[in-house]
């Protein structure tokens, strides 16, 4: 059964990531830990499907509270997926988007782009660094090494990062093949990427607790005590997190 092969391939990638990305995961977690200790916020940005990473870390039961999801409508798959593809290639858009966020130099910018070639995520990294933020990038190095940058300076996203998290996916993202179909299918970037980012958050929380901090963590609103706990968190961070 092909679906079992897909499970097996994903498991292999997860094992590879766990072994080869340890240094980068620990470094990313340390950057976030330092930021939160300094009352900073983790901003998460992506285009198209990569907006899901911002949604994954934001307002999530068991997740850190000081996470700001940057969800710009022109870059969303709704109402028009082709518009998001067009928008992610436009120079100048990232600055406008970031100008509408409440950012500070002690914050961290996490940018997700599997190809790492398009202008908007590249410029978001440049804008974040100009504002003094550390930049963490989640990408596929195998993918980005096979394509040319679409930014005027010829830079790729990983070249602007303080830490690069490689999802170890194939160029083009899809990994499955079957006789009779030319196109590959079965993308892995989301499955692996979500796991990588949640592992970074888990490590950052562990670091904070071991250093004597009590990091703010959302509780499921479907637990009886959840609403009361989360209400206190929201009140504290409302002015820093756009979607609150």
C-alpha atoms as an extended CHARMM CRD file, in Angstrom:
* protein
*
       244  EXT
         1         1  UNK       CA              0.0000000000        0.0000000000        0.0000000000  PROA      1               0.0000000000
         2         2  UNK       CA              1.4610000000        3.3260000000       -1.0740000000  PROA      2               0.0000000000
         3         3  UNK       CA              0.1140000000        5.1910000000        1.9520000000  PROA      3               0.0000000000
         4         4  UNK       CA              2.2890000000        2.9930000000        4.1750000000  PROA      4               0.0000000000
         5         5  UNK       CA              5.3310000000        3.9380000000        2.1010000000  PROA      5               0.0000000000
         6         6  UNK       CA              4.4160000000        7.5810000000        2.6740000000  PROA      6               0.0000000000
         7         7  UNK       CA              4.2730000000        7.0080000000        6.4420000000  PROA      7               0.0000000000
         8         8  UNK       CA              7.6490000000        5.2930000000        6.2780000000  PROA      8               0.0000000000
         9         9  UNK       CA              9.2600000000        8.1010000000        4.2730000000  PROA      9               0.0000000000
        10        10  UNK       CA              7.9020000000       10.7340000000        6.6610000000  PROA      10              0.0000000000
        11        11  UNK       CA              9.2370000000        8.7820000000        9.6360000000  PROA      11              0.0000000000
        12        12  UNK       CA             12.6560000000        8.6170000000        7.9680000000  PROA      12              0.0000000000
        13        13  UNK       CA             12.6780000000       12.3770000000        7.4080000000  PROA      13              0.0000000000
        14        14  UNK       CA             11.6520000000       13.0320000000       11.0170000000  PROA      14              0.0000000000
        15        15  UNK       CA             14.5200000000       10.8630000000       12.2510000000  PROA      15              0.0000000000
        16        16  UNK       CA             16.9400000000       12.6750000000        9.9440000000  PROA      16              0.0000000000
        17        17  UNK       CA             15.7140000000       16.0590000000       11.1670000000  PROA      17              0.0000000000
        18        18  UNK       CA             15.9580000000       15.0010000000       14.8130000000  PROA      18              0.0000000000
        19        19  UNK       CA             19.5950000000       14.0200000000       14.3140000000  PROA      19              0.0000000000
        20        20  UNK       CA             20.8580000000       16.6790000000       11.9100000000  PROA      20              0.0000000000
        21        21  UNK       CA             18.9030000000       19.7320000000       13.0750000000  PROA      21              0.0000000000
        22        22  UNK       CA             19.5930000000       19.4040000000       16.8020000000  PROA      22              0.0000000000
        23        23  UNK       CA             22.0800000000       22.2850000000       16.9040000000  PROA      23              0.0000000000
        24        24  UNK       CA             19.7370000000       24.5780000000       14.9840000000  PROA      24              0.0000000000
        25        25  UNK       CA             16.6750000000       23.6390000000       17.0360000000  PROA      25              0.0000000000
        26        26  UNK       CA             18.5610000000       24.3390000000       20.2680000000  PROA      26              0.0000000000
        27        27  UNK       CA             19.8770000000       27.6300000000       18.9150000000  PROA      27              0.0000000000
        28        28  UNK       CA             16.4250000000       28.7510000000       17.7560000000  PROA      28              0.0000000000
        29        29  UNK       CA             14.9510000000       27.8280000000       21.1410000000  PROA      29              0.0000000000
        30        30  UNK       CA             17.6600000000       29.8470000000       22.8940000000  PROA      30              0.0000000000
        31        31  UNK       CA             16.9080000000       32.9150000000       20.7800000000  PROA      31              0.0000000000
        32        32  UNK       CA             13.2010000000       32.6790000000       21.6350000000  PROA      32              0.0000000000
        33        33  UNK       CA             13.9700000000       32.0920000000       25.3160000000  PROA      33              0.0000000000
        34        34  UNK       CA             16.1470000000       35.2120000000       25.4330000000  PROA      34              0.0000000000
        35        35  UNK       CA             13.4840000000       37.2660000000       23.6730000000  PROA      35              0.0000000000
        36        36  UNK       CA             10.6930000000       36.2220000000       26.0310000000  PROA      36              0.0000000000
        37        37  UNK       CA             12.8550000000       36.9890000000       29.0560000000  PROA      37              0.0000000000
        38        38  UNK       CA             13.2180000000       40.4860000000       27.6040000000  PROA      38              0.0000000000
        39        39  UNK       CA              9.4380000000       40.8210000000       27.1100000000  PROA      39              0.0000000000
        40        40  UNK       CA              9.7760000000       40.1200000000       23.4140000000  PROA      40              0.0000000000
        41        41  UNK       CA              7.3530000000       38.4960000000       21.0080000000  PROA      41              0.0000000000
        42        42  UNK       CA              7.8220000000       35.7520000000       18.4190000000  PROA      42              0.0000000000
        43        43  UNK       CA              6.3970000000       36.9510000000       15.0820000000  PROA      43              0.0000000000
        44        44  UNK       CA              5.6240000000       34.2050000000       12.5570000000  PROA      44              0.0000000000
        45        45  UNK       CA              5.3010000000       34.9490000000        8.8500000000  PROA      45              0.0000000000
        46        46  UNK       CA              4.6730000000       32.9580000000        5.7140000000  PROA      46              0.0000000000
        47        47  UNK       CA              2.9140000000       33.1940000000        2.3490000000  PROA      47              0.0000000000
        48        48  UNK       CA              0.2250000000       30.9180000000        0.9340000000  PROA      48              0.0000000000
        49        49  UNK       CA              0.3340000000       27.5300000000        2.6360000000  PROA      49              0.0000000000
        50        50  UNK       CA              3.1650000000       28.8280000000        4.8110000000  PROA      50              0.0000000000
        51        51  UNK       CA              0.6560000000       31.0020000000        6.6520000000  PROA      51              0.0000000000
        52        52  UNK       CA             -0.3680000000       27.7500000000        8.3340000000  PROA      52              0.0000000000
        53        53  UNK       CA              2.8080000000       27.8390000000       10.3860000000  PROA      53              0.0000000000
        54        54  UNK       CA              1.7830000000       31.1510000000       11.9010000000  PROA      54              0.0000000000
        55        55  UNK       CA             -1.6410000000       29.6950000000       12.6720000000  PROA      55              0.0000000000
        56        56  UNK       CA             -0.0400000000       26.5750000000       14.1400000000  PROA      56              0.0000000000
        57        57  UNK       CA              1.9530000000       28.4940000000       16.7420000000  PROA      57              0.0000000000
        58        58  UNK       CA             -0.5560000000       31.2530000000       17.5110000000  PROA      58              0.0000000000
        59        59  UNK       CA             -3.3560000000       31.0400000000       20.1150000000  PROA      59              0.0000000000
        60        60  UNK       CA             -2.6840000000       27.3350000000       20.4880000000  PROA      60              0.0000000000
        61        61  UNK       CA             -3.4970000000       25.1790000000       23.5070000000  PROA      61              0.0000000000
        62        62  UNK       CA             -0.1550000000       24.1670000000       24.9850000000  PROA      62              0.0000000000
        63        63  UNK       CA              1.6680000000       26.8630000000       23.0390000000  PROA      63              0.0000000000
        64        64  UNK       CA              3.4510000000       30.0420000000       24.0150000000  PROA      64              0.0000000000
        65        65  UNK       CA              1.2760000000       33.1210000000       24.4400000000  PROA      65              0.0000000000
        66        66  UNK       CA              3.6880000000       35.7950000000       23.0870000000  PROA      66              0.0000000000
        67        67  UNK       CA              3.3890000000       34.5820000000       19.4850000000  PROA      67              0.0000000000
        68        68  UNK       CA              2.1180000000       36.9890000000       16.8420000000  PROA      68              0.0000000000
        69        69  UNK       CA              0.7010000000       35.4890000000       13.6450000000  PROA      69              0.0000000000
        70        70  UNK       CA              1.2660000000       37.8260000000       10.7020000000  PROA      70              0.0000000000
        71        71  UNK       CA             -1.6270000000       36.8950000000        8.4240000000  PROA      71              0.0000000000
        72        72  UNK       CA             -1.7700000000       39.3680000000        5.5730000000  PROA      72              0.0000000000
        73        73  UNK       CA             -4.8900000000       38.8420000000        3.3870000000  PROA      73              0.0000000000
        74        74  UNK       CA             -3.1460000000       39.3010000000       -0.0050000000  PROA      74              0.0000000000
        75        75  UNK       CA             -0.8430000000       36.4170000000        0.9130000000  PROA      75              0.0000000000
        76        76  UNK       CA             -3.6420000000       34.0970000000        2.0310000000  PROA      76              0.0000000000
        77        77  UNK       CA             -5.0710000000       31.2800000000       -0.0740000000  PROA      77              0.0000000000
        78        78  UNK       CA             -8.4810000000       32.8860000000        0.4440000000  PROA      78              0.0000000000
        79        79  UNK       CA            -10.2010000000       34.4580000000       -1.3590000000  PROA      79              0.0000000000
        80        80  UNK       CA             -7.7900000000       33.8270000000       -4.2330000000  PROA      80              0.0000000000
        81        81  UNK       CA             -4.9020000000       31.3720000000       -4.2260000000  PROA      81              0.0000000000
        82        82  UNK       CA             -3.3510000000       32.7810000000       -7.4440000000  PROA      82              0.0000000000
        83        83  UNK       CA             -3.3470000000       36.2250000000       -5.7950000000  PROA      83              0.0000000000
        84        84  UNK       CA             -1.2030000000       34.8570000000       -2.9610000000  PROA      84              0.0000000000
        85        85  UNK       CA              1.2810000000       33.4940000000       -5.4960000000  PROA      85              0.0000000000
        86        86  UNK       CA              1.4000000000       36.8670000000       -7.2420000000  PROA      86              0.0000000000
        87        87  UNK       CA              1.7240000000       38.7860000000       -3.9620000000  PROA      87              0.0000000000
        88        88  UNK       CA              4.5790000000       36.7340000000       -2.5370000000  PROA      88              0.0000000000
        89        89  UNK       CA              6.7100000000       37.7700000000       -5.5040000000  PROA      89              0.0000000000
        90        90  UNK       CA              6.1570000000       41.5290000000       -5.0590000000  PROA      90              0.0000000000
        91        91  UNK       CA              8.9530000000       43.7050000000       -3.7550000000  PROA      91              0.0000000000
        92        92  UNK       CA              7.9400000000       46.3710000000       -1.2500000000  PROA      92              0.0000000000
        93        93  UNK       CA              4.9810000000       44.4930000000        0.2330000000  PROA      93              0.0000000000
        94        94  UNK       CA              6.8300000000       43.1510000000        3.2930000000  PROA      94              0.0000000000
        95        95  UNK       CA              7.6700000000       46.6170000000        4.5640000000  PROA      95              0.0000000000
        96        96  UNK       CA              4.0340000000       47.6980000000        4.3780000000  PROA      96              0.0000000000
        97        97  UNK       CA              2.9460000000       44.5610000000        6.2280000000  PROA      97              0.0000000000
        98        98  UNK       CA              5.5340000000       44.9290000000        8.9910000000  PROA      98              0.0000000000
        99        99  UNK       CA              4.7550000000       48.6130000000        9.4540000000  PROA      99              0.0000000000
       100       100  UNK       CA              1.3010000000       47.5270000000       10.5850000000  PROA      100             0.0000000000
       101       101  UNK       CA              2.6560000000       45.2080000000       13.2910000000  PROA      101             0.0000000000
       102       102  UNK       CA              3.7530000000       46.2330000000       16.7750000000  PROA      102             0.0000000000
       103       103  UNK       CA              7.3760000000       45.1050000000       16.6980000000  PROA      103             0.0000000000
       104       104  UNK       CA             10.3980000000       45.7840000000       18.9020000000  PROA      104             0.0000000000
       105       105  UNK       CA             14.1140000000       45.0920000000       18.6470000000  PROA      105             0.0000000000
       106       106  UNK       CA             13.9640000000       42.3490000000       21.2920000000  PROA      106             0.0000000000
       107       107  UNK       CA             11.4040000000       40.4290000000       19.2220000000  PROA      107             0.0000000000
       108       108  UNK       CA             12.1280000000       37.4320000000       16.9990000000  PROA      108             0.0000000000
       109       109  UNK       CA             10.9440000000       36.9930000000       13.4110000000  PROA      109             0.0000000000
       110       110  UNK       CA             10.2970000000       33.4270000000       12.2560000000  PROA      110             0.0000000000
       111       111  UNK       CA              9.8300000000       33.1840000000        8.4860000000  PROA      111             0.0000000000
       112       112  UNK       CA              8.7180000000       30.0500000000        6.6780000000  PROA      112             0.0000000000
       113       113  UNK       CA              9.3040000000       29.5210000000        2.9720000000  PROA      113             0.0000000000
       114       114  UNK       CA              9.9730000000       26.0510000000        1.6070000000  PROA      114             0.0000000000
       115       115  UNK       CA             11.6640000000       27.3460000000       -1.5410000000  PROA      115             0.0000000000
       116       116  UNK       CA             13.1690000000       30.4620000000        0.0680000000  PROA      116             0.0000000000
       117       117  UNK       CA             13.2290000000       32.2430000000       -3.2910000000  PROA      117             0.0000000000
       118       118  UNK       CA             10.3390000000       34.7290000000       -3.3340000000  PROA      118             0.0000000000
       119       119  UNK       CA             10.6660000000       38.4670000000       -2.7510000000  PROA      119             0.0000000000
       120       120  UNK       CA              8.1800000000       38.9870000000        0.0810000000  PROA      120             0.0000000000
       121       121  UNK       CA              9.6340000000       36.5330000000        2.6280000000  PROA      121             0.0000000000
       122       122  UNK       CA             13.1560000000       37.6500000000        1.7110000000  PROA      122             0.0000000000
       123       123  UNK       CA             12.2480000000       41.2870000000        2.2470000000  PROA      123             0.0000000000
       124       124  UNK       CA             10.4760000000       40.4220000000        5.4980000000  PROA      124             0.0000000000
       125       125  UNK       CA             13.7990000000       39.0690000000        6.7660000000  PROA      125             0.0000000000
       126       126  UNK       CA             15.5700000000       42.2410000000        5.6530000000  PROA      126             0.0000000000
       127       127  UNK       CA             12.9490000000       44.4570000000        7.3090000000  PROA      127             0.0000000000
       128       128  UNK       CA             13.0730000000       42.4790000000       10.5500000000  PROA      128             0.0000000000
       129       129  UNK       CA             16.8590000000       42.6850000000       10.7320000000  PROA      129             0.0000000000
       130       130  UNK       CA             16.7280000000       46.4130000000       10.0190000000  PROA      130             0.0000000000
       131       131  UNK       CA             14.5110000000       46.7370000000       13.0900000000  PROA      131             0.0000000000
       132       132  UNK       CA             17.0300000000       44.8370000000       15.2130000000  PROA      132             0.0000000000
       133       133  UNK       CA             15.2390000000       41.4950000000       15.3890000000  PROA      133             0.0000000000
       134       134  UNK       CA             16.8000000000       38.0550000000       15.2180000000  PROA      134             0.0000000000
       135       135  UNK       CA             15.5660000000       36.0520000000       12.2340000000  PROA      135             0.0000000000
       136       136  UNK       CA             14.8360000000       32.3260000000       12.2550000000  PROA      136             0.0000000000
       137       137  UNK       CA             14.0970000000       30.6700000000        8.9060000000  PROA      137             0.0000000000
       138       138  UNK       CA             12.3770000000       27.3650000000        8.1730000000  PROA      138             0.0000000000
       139       139  UNK       CA             13.0700000000       26.1920000000        4.6280000000  PROA      139             0.0000000000
       140       140  UNK       CA             14.1360000000       23.2590000000        2.4780000000  PROA      140             0.0000000000
       141       141  UNK       CA             17.8030000000       23.5550000000        1.6180000000  PROA      141             0.0000000000
       142       142  UNK       CA             17.4780000000       20.9200000000       -1.1090000000  PROA      142             0.0000000000
       143       143  UNK       CA             14.7160000000       22.9870000000       -2.7040000000  PROA      143             0.0000000000
       144       144  UNK       CA             16.3290000000       26.4180000000       -2.3510000000  PROA      144             0.0000000000
       145       145  UNK       CA             19.6420000000       25.2030000000       -3.7610000000  PROA      145             0.0000000000
       146       146  UNK       CA             17.9010000000       24.2010000000       -7.0160000000  PROA      146             0.0000000000
       147       147  UNK       CA             16.1790000000       27.5190000000       -7.7250000000  PROA      147             0.0000000000
       148       148  UNK       CA             17.1280000000       31.1310000000       -8.3830000000  PROA      148             0.0000000000
       149       149  UNK       CA             16.1320000000       34.0020000000       -6.1290000000  PROA      149             0.0000000000
       150       150  UNK       CA             13.2340000000       36.1920000000       -7.2310000000  PROA      150             0.0000000000
       151       151  UNK       CA             14.5690000000       39.1310000000       -5.2210000000  PROA      151             0.0000000000
       152       152  UNK       CA             16.3820000000       41.9700000000       -6.9680000000  PROA      152             0.0000000000
       153       153  UNK       CA             19.5230000000       41.4700000000       -4.8490000000  PROA      153             0.0000000000
       154       154  UNK       CA             19.7370000000       37.7850000000       -5.7440000000  PROA      154             0.0000000000
       155       155  UNK       CA             19.5850000000       36.7540000000       -2.0870000000  PROA      155             0.0000000000
       156       156  UNK       CA             17.7590000000       33.6980000000       -0.8400000000  PROA      156             0.0000000000
       157       157  UNK       CA             15.9330000000       33.5710000000        2.4640000000  PROA      157             0.0000000000
       158       158  UNK       CA             18.3760000000       31.2900000000        4.2880000000  PROA      158             0.0000000000
       159       159  UNK       CA             21.2160000000       33.7290000000        3.6110000000  PROA      159             0.0000000000
       160       160  UNK       CA             19.5280000000       36.3340000000        5.8250000000  PROA      160             0.0000000000
       161       161  UNK       CA             18.8540000000       34.0730000000        8.8090000000  PROA      161             0.0000000000
       162       162  UNK       CA             20.4980000000       33.9710000000       12.2170000000  PROA      162             0.0000000000
       163       163  UNK       CA             19.3560000000       30.3470000000       12.3980000000  PROA      163             0.0000000000
       164       164  UNK       CA             18.2300000000       28.0800000000        9.5570000000  PROA      164             0.0000000000
       165       165  UNK       CA             15.9030000000       25.1420000000       10.2350000000  PROA      165             0.0000000000
       166       166  UNK       CA             16.0160000000       22.7120000000        7.3020000000  PROA      166             0.0000000000
       167       167  UNK       CA             12.9080000000       20.5510000000        6.8220000000  PROA      167             0.0000000000
       168       168  UNK       CA             14.9950000000       18.1010000000        4.7510000000  PROA      168             0.0000000000
       169       169  UNK       CA             12.3200000000       17.9420000000        2.0760000000  PROA      169             0.0000000000
       170       170  UNK       CA             12.9010000000       17.3350000000       -1.6090000000  PROA      170             0.0000000000
       171       171  UNK       CA             12.9810000000       20.0420000000       -4.2520000000  PROA      171             0.0000000000
       172       172  UNK       CA              9.3590000000       20.5890000000       -5.2090000000  PROA      172             0.0000000000
       173       173  UNK       CA              8.2600000000       19.3040000000       -1.7730000000  PROA      173             0.0000000000
       174       174  UNK       CA              6.4850000000       16.1370000000       -2.9930000000  PROA      174             0.0000000000
       175       175  UNK       CA              8.1670000000       12.7610000000       -2.4220000000  PROA      175             0.0000000000
       176       176  UNK       CA              5.8720000000       10.0450000000       -3.8440000000  PROA      176             0.0000000000
       177       177  UNK       CA              5.8990000000        8.5860000000       -7.3390000000  PROA      177             0.0000000000
       178       178  UNK       CA              3.7550000000        6.0430000000       -9.1380000000  PROA      178             0.0000000000
       179       179  UNK       CA              4.0000000000        4.4880000000      -12.5700000000  PROA      179             0.0000000000
       180       180  UNK       CA              1.6720000000        6.2190000000      -15.0090000000  PROA      180             0.0000000000
       181       181  UNK       CA              1.8520000000        9.6540000000      -13.3760000000  PROA      181             0.0000000000
       182       182  UNK       CA              4.6130000000       12.0900000000      -14.2960000000  PROA      182             0.0000000000
       183       183  UNK       CA              4.0970000000       14.4700000000      -11.3550000000  PROA      183             0.0000000000
       184       184  UNK       CA              5.3260000000       13.6840000000       -7.8680000000  PROA      184             0.0000000000
       185       185  UNK       CA              2.8060000000       13.9160000000       -5.0480000000  PROA      185             0.0000000000
       186       186  UNK       CA              2.6720000000       13.6640000000       -1.2510000000  PROA      186             0.0000000000
       187       187  UNK       CA              4.2760000000       16.8940000000        0.0910000000  PROA      187             0.0000000000
       188       188  UNK       CA              6.1340000000       16.7310000000        3.3960000000  PROA      188             0.0000000000
       189       189  UNK       CA              6.9150000000       20.3430000000        4.3070000000  PROA      189             0.0000000000
       190       190  UNK       CA              3.8980000000       20.8960000000        6.5720000000  PROA      190             0.0000000000
       191       191  UNK       CA              4.1420000000       17.5980000000        8.4660000000  PROA      191             0.0000000000
       192       192  UNK       CA              7.8490000000       17.9940000000        9.1070000000  PROA      192             0.0000000000
       193       193  UNK       CA              7.7480000000       21.7680000000        9.5250000000  PROA      193             0.0000000000
       194       194  UNK       CA              5.0450000000       21.7330000000       12.1850000000  PROA      194             0.0000000000
       195       195  UNK       CA              7.0260000000       19.1440000000       14.1290000000  PROA      195             0.0000000000
       196       196  UNK       CA             10.2140000000       21.1940000000       13.8930000000  PROA      196             0.0000000000
       197       197  UNK       CA              8.5450000000       24.3930000000       15.0790000000  PROA      197             0.0000000000
       198       198  UNK       CA              6.6980000000       22.7120000000       17.9300000000  PROA      198             0.0000000000
       199       199  UNK       CA              9.9750000000       21.0810000000       19.0140000000  PROA      199             0.0000000000
       200       200  UNK       CA             11.5890000000       24.5420000000       19.1100000000  PROA      200             0.0000000000
       201       201  UNK       CA              8.7230000000       25.8760000000       21.2510000000  PROA      201             0.0000000000
       202       202  UNK       CA              8.9120000000       22.8610000000       23.5650000000  PROA      202             0.0000000000
       203       203  UNK       CA             12.6360000000       23.4070000000       24.0370000000  PROA      203             0.0000000000
       204       204  UNK       CA             12.2050000000       27.1530000000       24.5860000000  PROA      204             0.0000000000
       205       205  UNK       CA              9.5970000000       26.5030000000       27.2960000000  PROA      205             0.0000000000
       206       206  UNK       CA             11.8760000000       23.9510000000       28.9520000000  PROA      206             0.0000000000
       207       207  UNK       CA             14.7540000000       26.4370000000       28.8800000000  PROA      207             0.0000000000
       208       208  UNK       CA             12.6060000000       29.1290000000       30.4760000000  PROA      208             0.0000000000
       209       209  UNK       CA             11.3490000000       26.8780000000       33.2580000000  PROA      209             0.0000000000
       210       210  UNK       CA             14.8510000000       25.6140000000       34.0450000000  PROA      210             0.0000000000
       211       211  UNK       CA             16.0790000000       29.2000000000       34.2740000000  PROA      211             0.0000000000
       212       212  UNK       CA             13.4120000000       30.0130000000       36.8400000000  PROA      212             0.0000000000
       213       213  UNK       CA             10.8960000000       31.6590000000       34.4990000000  PROA      213             0.0000000000
       214       214  UNK       CA              7.2210000000       30.7200000000       34.2570000000  PROA      214             0.0000000000
       215       215  UNK       CA              6.4630000000       31.2010000000       30.5370000000  PROA      215             0.0000000000
       216       216  UNK       CA              2.8600000000       32.0760000000       29.6390000000  PROA      216             0.0000000000
       217       217  UNK       CA              1.2280000000       29.0700000000       27.9860000000  PROA      217             0.0000000000
       218       218  UNK       CA             -2.2950000000       28.8250000000       26.6120000000  PROA      218             0.0000000000
       219       219  UNK       CA             -4.6340000000       26.2740000000       28.1840000000  PROA      219             0.0000000000
       220       220  UNK       CA             -7.3120000000       24.6050000000       26.0750000000  PROA      220             0.0000000000
       221       221  UNK       CA            -10.4730000000       26.6930000000       26.1870000000  PROA      221             0.0000000000
       222       222  UNK       CA            -12.3710000000       23.4100000000       26.2780000000  PROA      222             0.0000000000
       223       223  UNK       CA            -11.0310000000       22.6870000000       29.7540000000  PROA      223             0.0000000000
       224       224  UNK       CA            -13.1450000000       24.2030000000       32.5220000000  PROA      224             0.0000000000
       225       225  UNK       CA            -10.3870000000       26.5330000000       33.7320000000  PROA      225             0.0000000000
       226       226  UNK       CA             -9.1630000000       27.4370000000       30.2400000000  PROA      226             0.0000000000
       227       227  UNK       CA            -11.1430000000       30.6160000000       29.5790000000  PROA      227             0.0000000000
       228       228  UNK       CA            -10.1510000000       32.2560000000       32.8390000000  PROA      228             0.0000000000
       229       229  UNK       CA             -6.4500000000       31.4850000000       32.4210000000  PROA      229             0.0000000000
       230       230  UNK       CA             -6.3640000000       32.5380000000       28.7770000000  PROA      230             0.0000000000
       231       231  UNK       CA             -8.2720000000       35.7410000000       29.4670000000  PROA      231             0.0000000000
       232       232  UNK       CA             -5.4460000000       36.8940000000       31.7340000000  PROA      232             0.0000000000
       233       233  UNK       CA             -2.8500000000       36.0920000000       29.0770000000  PROA      233             0.0000000000
       234       234  UNK       CA             -4.8150000000       37.9000000000       26.3660000000  PROA      234             0.0000000000
       235       235  UNK       CA             -5.2020000000       41.0060000000       28.4940000000  PROA      235             0.0000000000
       236       236  UNK       CA             -1.4450000000       41.1730000000       29.0260000000  PROA      236             0.0000000000
       237       237  UNK       CA             -0.4250000000       40.7060000000       25.3890000000  PROA      237             0.0000000000
       238       238  UNK       CA             -3.3800000000       42.2090000000       23.4970000000  PROA      238             0.0000000000
       239       239  UNK       CA             -1.4580000000       45.2840000000       22.3390000000  PROA      239             0.0000000000
       240       240  UNK       CA              1.4160000000       43.1990000000       20.9450000000  PROA      240             0.0000000000
       241       241  UNK       CA             -0.4810000000       40.4680000000       19.1070000000  PROA      241             0.0000000000
       242       242  UNK       CA             -2.4400000000       41.7000000000       16.1040000000  PROA      242             0.0000000000
       243       243  UNK       CA             -5.0330000000       38.9220000000       15.9370000000  PROA      243             0.0000000000
       244       244  UNK       CA             -6.0300000000       39.3280000000       19.6040000000  PROA      244             0.0000000000
